[in-house]
Amino acid sequence: MFRVDKIKSNLYGIVGLRNSFNPAYAILDADNQISRSGYYVTDSPYVKLELLKETNDFKDIDDTDLNLHLKRIQESSITNICNQVFNRFDYIDRNLLFKNANNKVSQEVLPDGFVGYKIKVSTDTNVAFKIGRVLLDFATLGDVKLLLFNTAKSTPIEEKLITITSTQQAETLDWLVDNSSDTYKGDYYLGYVKTGITPIPYKREYSNSSEMSYISNLGIEKVIVLDHSTETLFDLDLCEGLNEDIGINPDITVYEDFTDLITQNELLFARAIQLDMTIAILGEYSNSLRSSGTQRNAEQLAVRILAEIEGQGGGDALTITGLRPQLLGEISQIGVEINKLRTGYFNNSIRSFTLT
């Protein structure tokens, strides 16, 4: 898995286009001319800004919108290439923290302060987790401000005010914890500040209902910081173990995250992105809905453009290695290099994990 939004943002500008010598079509903004890799889509003799603009479905498209269109094409190519390279199964584990049946009869008595879970991530590089939702088991109604802290920051990295309206409800969070943000590793704390008006949770005292699930690569324990009353990170030395239940049952997925690997090795993807973006632009010529002199010229180039994309060979014809076969070969080579890099990013050996 990788964060699509961050991959597009971080890799945009890895390839670029060169402005036209024709002053009427020297329309590229500065961002679309950047190429950190040195690869330019306009190195293809068939990629011309004149054709791209004059065959656009919207005949009155202005330079600003055309630049936005080119940015989106590059972002789509970035996503396409990464999806093709990282097509392996990256799921590690998923479970509710409490999965056994509970008899909702007795109410819990909690002291005031921060109550929650300490979550310690294994030392394996690039292991990420997502808190997809929480199941809420409260005996009384009211508001609970759910907070997620990382020990690197004094303020929450995620927060959500939840109104408890029933004795059992689910709340979607989709909180991602990975290496693409400014906090990674350290310890995480998921919980809320309990006061005199906070809803009262149910006890987990039926059979084995208090037994916490083992979730691979995570160590989780209940904690309390007595009398902590603010929505900021507390003094870690004041954190103590907690026996009581807090009414929060998170649904956690653990997976391998490739976002950092991609962004730190962006040059590996540059040639493939250039090829994919070239194919996308050439495809726009042949799929244009407009009718103009320039568009008809593009139609006359259709056979040559098809040969440029798909290749040509056999018989007495000159063999041409098309863009698409080149792209497939490039993706295959990226996969080989990524497998080498993964040795340094992921540790696949079997190990035991103990929370300390």
Secondary structure, 3 states (H helix, E strand, C coil): CCCHHHHHHHHCCCCECCCCCCHHHCCCCHHHHCCCCCCEHHHCCCCCHHHHHHCCCCCCCCHHHHHHHHHHHHHHHHHHHHHHHCCCCCEEEEEECCCCCCCCCCECCCCCEEEEEEEEECCCCCEEEEEEEEEECECCCEEEEEEEEECCCCCCCEEEEEEECCCCEEEEEEEEECCCCCCCCCEEEEEEEECCCCCCEECCCCCCCCCCCCCCCEEEEEEEEECCCCCCCCCHHHCEECCCCCCEEEEEEEEECCHHHHHHCCHHHHHHHHHHHHHHHHHHHHCCCCCCHHHHHHHHCHHHHHHHHHCECCCCCCCECCHHHHHHHHHHHHHHHHHHHHHHHCCCCCCCCCCC
